[in-house]
Amino acid sequence: MIEEIKLSSFVALLIFVGMFLGGSSIQFMFRLFNRNTLYLQILCGGLLLGLFAFELLPDIFRQFQIIGIFTGISIGIFIMVLLEVFLHHNSNHHSRHQDTMYLLLIALIIHNIPTGISFGTSLKTGDMINHGLLMAFILHNVPEGMIIMASIPLIKEKNKLFSIFCCTLSIVIGLNIFMGLNMKIDSLKWNTIMMGVTMGTMGYVTLYELIWKKSKNLPKGKVVLIVILGLVGMHYFLRLLPAHH
């Protein structure tokens, strides 16, 4: 038990570092986009779209049943719609632009539940850590840090809020890794539904909140170009990761 807690905490700490590095790199991109947060958020939408296209979708169609995935997607979208209605109802005019930030955080938390448990389960199968898997898992959170930082509005507490979000996600991942290390039964149905919920929540935030909403009043040619830039960037980033499947 103590060893499992130490391992989960160690990985969570490394993931926090990965997210923090990703968020720090956004500061450079912020200047590159002439301090335009909308274009930066659309770029992050392209990164997430690339994550779907080049990693999540191929894995899902290879490992899970389509009916269960679509059930989970429906649940995920329903959760996001309810949350958005709740946020709009409880937000004033000046804080509604922060809704995307909170929806993204919730979607990332849901996304990291099956991811963390699967990682913990994979660590349980051997006596030693697969360092390639560990490195891939940590680097995977660099773009997540970029996306979180880009979604936070320009407020005085931006860096503090980013640190809190990264810490929250790291703790969630650490807890789920611990659960994966101690799970006795690997439920295929549970994994299928959770992966579907991940697709629904992340897809909603990516397509609707980060790309559609943010691009309404922007030149569509630029928007398409930036989304493609994000797709290509994620494609080459994933190719650099050590094999982890």
Helices and strands as residue ranges (DSSP letters): H 2-32, H 37-51, I 52-56, H 57-63, H 66-89, G 96-98, H 99-124, H 131-139, H 141-151, H 158-182, H 188-203, I 204-213, H 220-240
